[in-house]
């Protein structure tokens, strides 16, 4: 297979730049922007805070090669995210001992949370929402097993409205449920961060209360956070509690005496008009799209809507629209189903009167109509106007100046 004209396989970067592997003369490099601090997972598996503005995040979580992590702006609304011993956290039949083991950051800052009764037992604090409205709220925390096989979490609005989460360490099983009214379970996950640490997260659409409370407790037996238990000494280690408005969990944001904000990542403007001067092409994407609140785009364009290839990652979290416009006229407009929050390999091949779509090793669609856009001069993880920024993990991006054969396309996307 011949080399692509543009290849972004995340590896090299500096402040404000993400380097492309090809071409090697810097014309394919991307502009990158994110003001302020943000975290990533390093190659050694530890969470690291990047403190220099505009530093791209190459994230190694559970992968042998890094991805380029592109996230929206989020606010951690939970005070003292790493200090469960702080007085803002109310302890009910629970003791919290600070700094008892190594946290996912590699620092000795994780707290031991231990129940002292078989009756209702939990730690609780309340965070303010941005509005008194029914919002998607994602609660997450890092938990490590101590004594007891279960850990329970609750996200609570105006009681009895609440969402329940129960995790079993030995089976890596996570279950969610709702009670009261106006709470709906959206998604949940238990992600392995190594060294025994599991990041448990759950998203619920809440009631219209102005606040949301987080409760959690270690348990010896199955049950909700305030149910009685057989043990009065079960414990677990807890670190990095995060409460954010959004439909999925994002990278960890540390807080102390107030909220903390991570600004969005922007990766734009790779390539130029000489690089993309061709009359046929193949565009390959290897990525994990996150479920977004609206269309989140990736585009190869002339900087306008009139001439462009655009991949629209739909807000419903299942559809991807492949769109091509030339001279202001639509040439291809095709929705295909993909799975979000998991890795997908996508390929669009294009020449006059032939467009083909490949997804994860299979040819999905062929169209025998249309011409290609002209004047292409930029590849952006956003729309042609550099809005509607893509949210997800990018492992590999390539643009070829020819149509790959069907055999090549299936091999590449498998």
N, C-alpha and C positions, 0 to 999 in steps of 0.2 A: 504494500500500500504506500503510495507516494506521500510525502510530507504535506501537512496542511499549511495554508498561508498564515493562519493564526492558531496558536496553541497556548492556552492558559491551563497549566497543571500546577496548582499552587505550591510554590517552593521558595521563590525569592521575593523580597519586598524591602522597602524602606518607608520612612514616614511620607505619606502622600502618594505612594506608588505600589502597584502590584505588578511584578515583572512577568511577561509572557515568555515561555520557552522559545517559541517561534513567532515572529522573526527575531533574530538576535541583535538587531540594530536599534532597539528601543522603540521602533515605530508601533509595535503592537502592545506596548505597556499601557496599563490602565491607571487612571486617576482614582485616588482613594481618599475618602474624607470621613472622619468621625471625630468630633471634638469631645475631649474628656476621656475619663478612664473607662475601661471595660475588661472583662476577664476572658480567658481562653483556657483550654486544657493543653498542657505541654506534652512533648513526646514521652516524658517520664510519667505521665498520667496525673500530674499535680495541677491544680487550678492556679493560674498566675494572673495577677492584675497588671494590665498594661497601662502605664501612667503617662505616656507621651502621646499627645494629640496626633490623630491621623495615622496611627500605627495599625496596619491590617492585621486581622486575627486569623492565623493559621492554627486550626484546632485539630487535635489528635484524638479526641474522645473515641475510644473503642474502634480504632482503625489503624492500620499499619502505615498509611500515608495521610498527610493532613488534608483538610478541606479549607476553603475560604469561607469563613462564617459571616453571613450577612443577615443582620437582625434589625428590627424596628426599634424606635425609641420605646423604652419601658421604664417604669418607676417601681422600685421596691418600696412598698408602703409600710412594711413591718419594721419598727424600730428595733435596734439592738439585735440584728439578725444572727450574730455569733455569740451573744452573751445572754444565754437563757437564765443565768443566775441573776441578771439585772432585775431591779424591783418593778420594772414595767410589766414583767411576766408574773402573773399571779399563780401561786402554786397551791393546789388543792390536794392534800394528802400526798405530797410529793416533795422530795428534796432534790436540789440541783447543785452539783459540785462542779466548779469551773475547771477547765483546762486539765482534763483527765486522760486524753489520748490524742494522737496525731490526727489532725483534720485533713480533709481532701486537699487543702492548700499546702500540706507538708509541715504546717506549724502545730505546736502543741496547744491547741486552743479549743478542742471539742469538749463539750460539757457532758457530764453523766447525769441522766435524768432517771430517778428511782422512785417507785411508788412506795408508800409507807402504810398502805391499808388495802384490804380486799374490797372495800367499798369504792364508791366513785372517786376517781383519781385522775387528775390532769393538770397540765400547765396551760394557761390561757392568756391571750392579749388581743386587743382590738385595734384595727387599723381603719382609717377614714377612707371612704371611696371618693372619687372625683365628683360624683353626683348622687343624689338620692334617686336612683333608678335601677332597673333590672339590668345588671351588667355581667359580662363574662369575667369571672375572677379565677385566676390560677394560683393555687397555694402549693408550695413545694418546700422540701427540706431534705437534708442529708441525714441518714439514719444508719447506725451500725449496731449489730446485735450485741447484747450483753447477756443478761439472764432473762429467759422468756422468749417464746417463738413468735409473738405477735406485736404489732405496733398499730395504734389507732389514731386517726386524725379526723377532726371535724372542721368544716367551714360553716359558720353560722351567721345568719342575718338577725332578724327579729324573731327570737325563739317563739315557737318551735320550728321555724323555717331553717333548714340546714341540709348540708350534704355530708355523708359519712364515708370514710375511707378506712379499709382494713387491709393490712399487709402481713403475710406470713413469711418469715425468713427462710424456713426449711424448704418450702415449695416455690418460693419466689412468686407467690400468688397475691394479686391485688384485686380487691373488690370495692365497688362504690354503690351507694344507695342514697336516696333522698327521703326527707320526712317533712312534715308540716306542709306548707304550700309555697309555690313560686320559686322553688329550687329545681333545676334540671341538670342532670349529669351530662357533661359534654365529652370529656375524654379523661384518661388517667394513664399513668405510666410508672414503671419502676426501673430505673436505669442504673446499671452497674458502673461505678466510678473506681473500682479497684480497692484493694486493701480492706475489703469488707464493707465498704460504703455503698449504700443504695440511695439514689435520689428519687424520692417518692413525690409524685405530683398529681394533682387532680384539678380539673377545671369544671366549675359549675356556673350556670346562669343563675344569678341570685335574685332575691326579692328586692324591693325598692328601698330597703333600709339604708341609711346614710353611712353605716359602718359594716364591717365584716370582721368576725372574730375567728381566731385560730386556736383550736384546742388540740392537744395531743397527749398520749400516754403509752408507756410500755405495758405489755400484758403477757401473762403466761398462757392464757386461753383466748379463744376467739371472742369477739364482742366489740361493741361500740365504745367510744372514748370514756363514757361515764357509766358503763355497765360494771357490775361487780365482777371480781376475778378470784381465782383460787390462790393467787400469790399476793403477799404483802411486801415483796422485795424485788419483783422483776424490775430490770433496768435496761436502758439502751443509751447509746451515745448520740447526741444531736448537734447539728451544726448547720448554719446557713439557711435560715428560714426566709422564704421569699413569698410575698403577696403582691401580685401584679395584675393589672387589668389587661385582659387579652385572652385569646382562645387556646393558647398553648404556652408551655414554660419556655423562658429564654435563659441565656447564660446567667450565672450567678452575679448578683449585684449586692455588695456589702453595704450595710447600714450601721450607724451608731445611734446618736441621739435624735435622729430625724429620718425622713425619707431620703432616698438617693436615686438619681436618674442616670441611665445610660442612653446616650444619643444614638441615632440610627447610623448604620454603615451604608456608604455609597461607593459603588465601584463602577466607573463610567469611562467612556471615550477611548476604548482600545482601538488602535488602528487608524488608517487614514484613507483618502480616496485612491491612492496608488495601490495600496494593499488589497483593496476590495474592488479593483477594476477587472471584472470577469463577466462572462455571459452565461455561466452555469455555476452551481455551487452545491455544497453539502454542509449543513450546520449541525454539529453534534453537541449535545449537552449531557453530562453525567452529574446528577445533582439530587438533593433531597429538598423538595419544596415544603415549606411550612404552611399550615392553613392560615390564610390571611383574611383581613376584614374586607378587602376589595380586590379587584384584579391587581396582580403583581407581575410585572413584565420583564422580559429580556428581549432586546431588539438589536438588529443590525439594520442601520438606516442611513438616510441622507440628512438626518436631523429634523425631518418633517414627517407628518403622517402620510404624505403623498407617495413616498417611495421608502418601503421598509419591509423587513421580515420581523414579525412580532410574535412572541410566545406569551399568551395571556394565561397566567395561573389563576383560575377562577376562585371567587370567594366561597363557593359551595364546597371546596375541598376535595372534589372528585374530577373536575373537568379541566382540561388544558385546551385552549383554543390556539390553533395554528393559523396565523393570518399573514397574507402577502398583499401588498398594494404597490402598484406601478402607475406613475403619472396620475395619481389620485383615484385610480380605479381599482376596485377589489379584484384580486386574481385567485386567492384561496382563502376560504373561511370555513374551518373545519374543527369541530369539537371532538376530542377523544377523551376517554376515561383513563385516569391514572390513579395510583394510590399516593396520597400525600403523607408526609412524615415518614417516608421510607425512600430508599434510593431508587432512582429511575434513570434509565439510559434512553435518550431521545435523539432522533435524527430526522431532519427534513432535507430531502434532495430536491433540486429545482433546476429546470431548464425550460426553454420555450415549449409550451404545451405538454409539460410533464412535471407534476409534483408528486412526491411520494413521502409518506410518513411511516417511520419505523419506531416502535416502542418496545423496549426490553426484549429484543431478539425476534420480533415479528413484524412483517409488513402489515400495516393497519389500513392504509388508504392510498389509492392512486387517482389522480385527476389528470385528464388529458386536455386541459384548457389553461391558457394564461401565458403571460410574459413576465420577465423579471424586472424588478425595480432597478433604477439607475442612479448614479451619483452617490452610491453608498460610501460613507466616510467615517463611521463610528460603530463600535459594538459596545453596548451598555447593558448592565444588569438593572435596567429601568426602561421606561418608554423612550421614544425618540427625543422627547423634550426633557428627559432626565427627571421625570416624576414617576410615581407608581413603582417604587423600587422593589426589586425581587427580594423575598425573604426566604432564606434557606441556606443549605450547605452546597458549595460548588466544588466538585472533585476534578472535573476535566471539561474543557470547552475547546472546540476546534471548528475552524472554518476552512473548507477545501475549495479550490477553484475548479472543481470538476464534480460530476455526479458519480458517487461511489456505486459500484455494482451491487446487485442485490446480495450476493455472497459476502462482499465486504461489509455492507450495511448490517447484515444479520450478525456477522462476527463481532463487529464493533459494539453493537448494542446488547449483546448477550452477556 
